[in-house]
């Protein structure tokens, strides 16, 4: 069976990738934990220690929960402007032999063995070819074939970890 869909990457898709890629790592989980601890310390130490120390704890907590997501959002917007591949739709054809990629005059092919990991973000499936390079497959662009494509990934991406719950 072959599945074909065309994907137009949006800033929201890139933001979803950056959030998922950042917060599913040890450093991401650590930053969340540090933010929670800093806010708890800021609230519980209010009045117990000097005001600047409590404010510093709260500020550190805000960095984890406001600054980092805002920075990732800015990076997503910037990548939409600077990465030419995001400006044009990409057509993916997924079959038993692998994944064929077409974008304008460029054509590529990826064997199933080259996939290292596949996970689901909020709006996309992220199919990794290395630690930092991934195909962004918007779920809305896959339409009704999304579940069948996930099953093909589970079946064929034997070298990769497929952790997708729809």
C-alpha positions as CSV (number, residue, x, y, z in Angstrom):
1,X,0.0,0.0,0.0
2,X,1.2,3.5,-0.8
3,X,0.1,6.7,0.9
4,X,0.7,10.2,-0.6
5,X,0.2,13.6,0.9
6,X,1.4,17.1,0.4
7,X,2.6,19.1,3.4
8,X,2.9,22.8,3.7
9,X,4.9,23.6,6.8
10,X,3.7,26.6,8.9
11,X,5.3,28.5,11.8
12,X,3.0,26.6,14.2
13,X,4.4,23.3,12.9
14,X,7.9,24.5,13.4
15,X,7.1,25.8,16.9
16,X,5.5,22.4,17.7
17,X,8.7,20.7,16.5
18,X,10.9,23.0,18.6
19,X,8.8,22.6,21.7
20,X,8.6,18.8,21.3
21,X,12.3,18.5,20.5
22,X,13.3,20.8,23.4
23,X,11.1,19.5,26.2
24,X,11.4,15.8,25.5
25,X,15.0,15.8,26.4
26,X,16.7,15.5,29.9
27,X,17.6,19.2,29.7
28,X,13.9,20.1,28.9
29,X,12.6,18.1,31.8
30,X,15.2,19.5,34.1
31,X,14.3,23.1,33.1
32,X,10.6,22.4,33.9
33,X,11.6,20.9,37.3
34,X,13.9,23.8,38.0
35,X,11.2,26.3,37.1
36,X,8.7,24.6,39.4
37,X,11.2,24.5,42.3
38,X,12.1,28.2,41.7
39,X,8.5,29.3,41.8
40,X,7.7,27.2,44.9
41,X,10.8,28.6,46.6
42,X,9.8,32.2,45.6
43,X,6.3,31.7,47.0
44,X,7.2,29.9,50.2
45,X,10.1,32.2,51.0
46,X,8.1,35.4,50.5
47,X,8.4,37.3,53.8
48,X,10.9,34.7,55.2
49,X,13.9,36.1,53.3
50,X,14.7,39.4,51.8
51,X,12.4,40.6,49.0
52,X,15.2,40.5,46.3
53,X,15.9,36.8,46.9
54,X,12.2,35.9,46.6
55,X,11.9,38.0,43.5
56,X,15.0,36.3,42.0
57,X,13.4,32.8,42.6
58,X,10.1,33.9,40.9
59,X,12.1,35.5,38.0
60,X,14.0,32.2,37.5
61,X,10.7,30.4,37.4
62,X,9.3,32.8,34.8
63,X,12.3,32.2,32.6
64,X,11.5,28.5,32.5
65,X,7.8,29.0,31.7
66,X,7.6,32.2,29.7
67,X,11.0,33.1,28.2
68,X,11.9,29.7,26.8
69,X,8.6,29.1,25.0
70,X,8.7,32.7,23.7
71,X,12.2,32.2,22.5
72,X,11.2,29.0,20.7
73,X,8.3,30.8,19.1
74,X,10.6,33.6,17.9
75,X,13.0,30.9,16.5
76,X,10.1,29.2,14.6
77,X,9.1,32.6,13.0
78,X,12.7,33.2,12.1
79,X,13.2,29.8,10.6
80,X,10.1,30.2,8.4
81,X,11.8,33.3,6.9
82,X,15.3,31.8,6.6
83,X,14.8,28.2,5.6
84,X,13.8,28.0,1.9
85,X,12.4,24.5,2.2
86,X,9.6,25.7,4.4
87,X,8.3,28.1,1.8
88,X,7.1,25.5,-0.7
89,X,4.9,22.4,-0.2
90,X,6.6,19.0,0.0
91,X,5.0,15.8,-1.3
92,X,5.7,12.6,0.5
93,X,4.9,9.2,-0.9
94,X,5.2,6.4,1.7
95,X,5.4,2.8,0.6
96,X,6.8,-0.5,1.5
97,X,10.3,0.4,0.2
98,X,10.6,3.8,2.0
99,X,9.7,7.4,1.7
100,X,9.9,9.4,-1.5
101,X,10.2,13.2,-1.1
102,X,9.4,15.7,-3.8
103,X,9.7,19.5,-3.5
104,X,9.7,21.6,-6.7
105,X,12.4,20.0,-8.9
106,X,14.2,18.2,-6.1
107,X,13.5,14.6,-5.4
108,X,14.8,12.3,-2.6
109,X,14.3,8.9,-1.2
110,X,14.7,7.7,2.4
111,X,15.0,4.0,3.3
112,X,13.2,2.8,6.3
113,X,16.5,1.9,7.9
114,X,17.5,5.5,8.0
115,X,14.7,6.5,10.4
116,X,16.0,6.9,13.9
117,X,12.9,7.9,15.7
118,X,9.3,8.9,15.2
119,X,7.2,10.8,17.7
120,X,4.0,12.8,17.8
121,X,3.9,16.5,18.6
122,X,0.6,18.4,19.0
123,X,0.1,19.2,15.3
124,X,2.7,17.0,13.6
125,X,4.4,13.7,13.4
126,X,8.1,14.1,13.7
127,X,10.1,11.5,11.8
128,X,13.8,11.8,12.7
129,X,16.7,11.0,10.4
130,X,19.3,12.1,13.0
131,X,19.2,13.8,16.4
132,X,18.3,17.2,15.0
133,X,16.9,16.5,11.5
134,X,13.3,15.5,11.1
135,X,10.5,15.4,8.7
136,X,7.5,17.5,9.9
137,X,4.3,15.8,8.8
138,X,1.3,18.0,9.8
139,X,-1.5,15.7,10.9
140,X,-4.1,17.8,9.1
141,X,-2.2,17.3,5.8
142,X,-2.1,13.5,6.2
143,X,-5.9,13.5,6.6
144,X,-7.6,10.2,7.0
145,X,-4.4,8.3,6.2
146,X,-2.7,9.5,9.4
147,X,-3.4,6.3,11.3
148,X,-2.3,4.0,8.4
149,X,0.9,6.0,8.0
150,X,1.7,5.6,11.7
151,X,1.1,1.8,11.3
152,X,3.6,1.8,8.4
153,X,6.1,3.6,10.5
154,X,5.7,1.0,13.3
155,X,6.0,-1.8,10.9
156,X,8.9,-0.7,8.8
157,X,11.1,1.7,10.9
158,X,12.8,-1.2,12.6
159,X,15.9,0.8,13.5
160,X,13.9,3.7,14.9
161,X,11.8,4.1,18.0
162,X,8.3,4.8,17.1
163,X,6.5,6.5,20.0
164,X,3.2,7.8,18.6
165,X,-0.1,7.9,20.2
166,X,-2.9,9.5,18.2
